[in-house]
């Protein structure tokens, strides 16, 4: 995976995880994380992204489970 590809995926994950205007899509987040990890990104980067995803507070407009 090139650095440009990793940057693009990281930016998309950041948007999905941290932008309150964007509805959380867990399947897409996990899919992007899987793509990063399967393409050889270092484990620390994947772990930091996954940690960030797990710490996002629920969106005030998201339906409750």
C-alpha positions as CSV (number, residue, x, y, z in Angstrom):
1,X,0.0,0.0,0.0
2,X,1.4,3.4,-1.0
3,X,1.5,6.2,1.5
4,X,-1.0,8.1,-0.7
5,X,-3.5,5.2,-0.4
6,X,-3.0,4.9,3.3
7,X,-3.5,8.7,3.7
8,X,-6.7,8.5,1.6
9,X,-8.1,5.6,3.7
10,X,-7.0,7.3,7.0
11,X,-8.8,10.5,5.9
12,X,-12.0,8.6,5.1
13,X,-11.9,6.8,8.4
14,X,-11.3,10.0,10.3
15,X,-14.3,11.6,8.5
16,X,-16.5,8.5,9.3
17,X,-15.4,8.4,12.9
18,X,-15.1,12.0,13.9
19,X,-17.4,14.1,11.8
20,X,-20.7,14.6,13.7
21,X,-22.4,15.4,10.4
22,X,-21.6,11.9,9.0
23,X,-23.7,9.0,10.0
24,X,-21.6,6.2,11.4
25,X,-21.3,3.2,9.1
26,X,-19.6,0.4,11.1
27,X,-19.5,-2.0,8.2
28,X,-17.6,0.6,6.1
29,X,-15.2,1.4,9.0
30,X,-14.4,-2.2,9.5
31,X,-14.0,-2.8,5.8
32,X,-11.6,0.1,5.5
33,X,-9.6,-1.2,8.5
34,X,-9.5,-4.7,7.0
35,X,-8.3,-3.2,3.7
36,X,-5.5,-1.3,5.5
37,X,-4.4,-4.3,7.5
38,X,-4.5,-6.7,4.6
39,X,-2.4,-4.4,2.4
40,X,0.4,-4.3,4.8
41,X,0.0,-1.2,6.8
42,X,2.0,-1.4,10.0
43,X,0.1,-2.8,13.0
44,X,0.5,0.3,15.1
45,X,-1.4,2.5,12.5
46,X,-4.2,0.0,12.3
47,X,-4.4,-0.2,16.1
48,X,-4.6,3.6,16.5
49,X,-7.3,3.8,13.8
50,X,-9.3,1.0,15.4
51,X,-8.9,2.6,18.9
52,X,-10.2,5.9,17.6
53,X,-13.2,4.2,16.0
54,X,-14.1,2.5,19.3
55,X,-14.0,5.7,21.2
56,X,-16.4,7.8,19.1
57,X,-19.4,8.9,21.1
58,X,-22.7,8.1,19.5
59,X,-24.2,10.6,17.1
60,X,-27.1,12.5,18.6
61,X,-29.1,11.7,15.4
62,X,-28.2,8.1,15.2
63,X,-31.0,5.6,16.1
64,X,-30.5,3.9,19.4
65,X,-30.0,0.1,19.4
